[in-house]
Amino acid sequence: MAAPADGARLERVRLTEEADRLVGTLTEVHGPVMFHQSGGCCDGSAPMCYPRGEFRVGASDVLLGTVADGVPFWMSSDQYTYWQHTHLTVDVVPGRGSGFSLEAPEGVRFLLRSRLFTDEEAERAAGEGPLPTGESAPE
């Protein structure tokens, strides 16, 4: 499967409508935001939403793409090793997430849903080369 003529990369992450609305609300309140998906126990496996510039992206973190009008979605390289063959959808569910993520006071939390790439998506991803990292991506 060839890349689109406009040079756009394969979409690896997107928001549900509800998550998109919540990101809009959080942006109105906090200014520009970003997502980071790390690994680990507890809420470390949930996508975290931070004010942009208040979370330091590591040199090896991977930029999966942008959602909601330019909101960057980063993932730790260790997590990316496991998720690199999947398309991720950020959803919102009732409940208490991490107190560090901006949605926590709203009584909801972000949640990742995943599916494996189709054969065509996997072929395209393989042909695109490496994704930007914290070391190579522009600020």
Secondary structure, 3 states (H helix, E strand, C coil): CCCCCCCCCCCCEEECHHHHHHHHHHHHHHCCEEEEECCCCHHHHCCEEEECCCCCCCCCCEEEEEECCCEEEEECHHHHHHHCCEEEEEEEEECCCCCCCCCHHHCEEEEEEEEECCHHHHHHHHHHCCCCECCCCCC
